Amino acid sequence: TVTERGVEDKPIIWAPAPRYDVVRLRGKRSEPKEIWIEHAVRRRVGKEIEYELVTLSYDALTVYAGWLRYDPRGPRFIAVGTVRVEDGKQGVNAQRAEIRFRSGKPIVSLVMPVYDR
């Protein structure tokens, strides 16, 4: 910043440090057992947890989303907003993604954007 007295240094403001949650799955020993959730904001809503600015990681699956809701009774995750799902080989953008786990394997359902012609 330039002032009448010269140039002043201002501190660089960084985004807050990310926070992490870990969800442990029950499964076979050879399979990954932890889902990592990196987030900026976390709040509890009843029995569920909501996250904002979130990255969910499990084995080769990575989900980036503006908003994510975690229901521990499933476990089930619902990502909404600007959602990107990658599996280590390819990636896809969607409006919404629902992630469930069966026998330690993720099952992903996507709602794709609708485009007018």
C-alpha positions in Angstrom: 0.0 0.0 0.0 1.3 3.4 -0.9 0.7 6.3 1.6 1.9 9.8 2.1 4.8 8.5 4.2 5.8 5.9 1.6 5.1 2.2 1.1 3.7 0.1 4.0 3.7 -3.6 4.1 0.5 -5.2 5.0 0.2 -8.8 6.2 -1.0 -11.3 3.7 -4.3 -12.8 4.8 -4.6 -16.5 4.1 -7.7 -18.6 4.2 -8.2 -20.5 7.5 -6.3 -23.7 7.9 -8.5 -26.7 6.8 -9.9 -29.0 9.4 -10.2 -32.8 9.1 -12.7 -35.4 10.3 -12.1 -39.1 9.9 -15.0 -41.6 9.5 -14.0 -45.2 10.1 -15.8 -48.0 8.2 -16.1 -51.5 9.3 -14.7 -53.8 6.7 -12.1 -56.4 5.6 -8.6 -55.8 6.8 -7.1 -55.4 3.3 -9.5 -52.5 2.4 -9.1 -48.9 3.4 -11.2 -48.2 6.5 -11.1 -44.5 6.8 -12.9 -41.7 5.0 -11.1 -38.4 5.3 -13.1 -35.2 5.2 -11.3 -31.9 4.8 -13.5 -28.9 5.5 -13.7 -25.2 6.3 -16.9 -25.3 8.2 -18.6 -28.0 10.2 -22.0 -28.0 12.0 -24.2 -30.7 13.6 -27.8 -30.8 12.5 -29.7 -33.4 14.5 -27.9 -36.7 14.0 -26.2 -35.5 10.8 -23.2 -33.3 10.2 -23.0 -30.6 7.5 -19.7 -29.4 6.0 -18.9 -26.5 3.7 -16.0 -26.2 1.3 -15.2 -29.9 1.6 -13.1 -32.7 0.1 -14.0 -36.3 0.8 -11.3 -38.9 0.2 -11.5 -42.7 0.4 -9.0 -45.0 -1.4 -9.0 -43.6 -5.1 -12.3 -41.8 -4.7 -12.2 -38.0 -4.2 -15.2 -35.7 -4.0 -14.9 -32.0 -4.0 -18.0 -30.0 -3.1 -19.2 -26.7 -1.8 -21.5 -28.4 0.7 -21.7 -32.0 2.1 -24.1 -33.7 4.5 -23.0 -36.8 6.4 -25.5 -39.3 7.8 -23.7 -41.7 10.1 -26.5 -44.2 10.1 -25.7 -45.3 6.5 -23.0 -44.1 6.3 -24.3 -41.8 3.6 -22.9 -38.6 2.2 -24.7 -36.1 0.0 -22.7 -33.5 -1.9 -24.4 -30.5 -3.4 -23.4 -27.4 -5.4 -20.3 -27.4 -7.5 -19.4 -31.1 -7.2 -16.5 -32.9 -8.8 -16.1 -36.7 -8.4 -12.8 -38.4 -9.3 -11.8 -42.1 -9.1 -8.1 -41.9 -9.9 -8.8 -42.6 -13.6 -11.4 -40.1 -14.6 -13.4 -37.2 -13.2 -16.9 -35.8 -13.7 -18.8 -32.7 -12.6 -22.3 -32.9 -11.2 -24.9 -30.9 -9.4 -25.3 -33.5 -6.7 -23.6 -36.8 -5.7 -24.7 -39.3 -3.2 -22.1 -41.7 -1.8 -23.0 -44.9 0.1 -20.8 -47.8 1.2 -21.5 -51.5 0.8 -18.9 -54.0 2.0 -16.3 -51.3 2.2 -16.9 -50.2 -1.5 -18.2 -46.8 -2.4 -21.4 -46.6 -4.5 -21.8 -43.1 -6.1 -25.0 -41.8 -7.6 -24.8 -38.6 -9.6 -27.3 -35.9 -10.7 -25.8 -34.3 -13.8 -26.4 -30.7 -14.8 -29.3 -30.1 -17.2 -28.4 -28.0 -20.3 -30.9 -26.1 -22.4 -30.4 -26.3 -26.2 
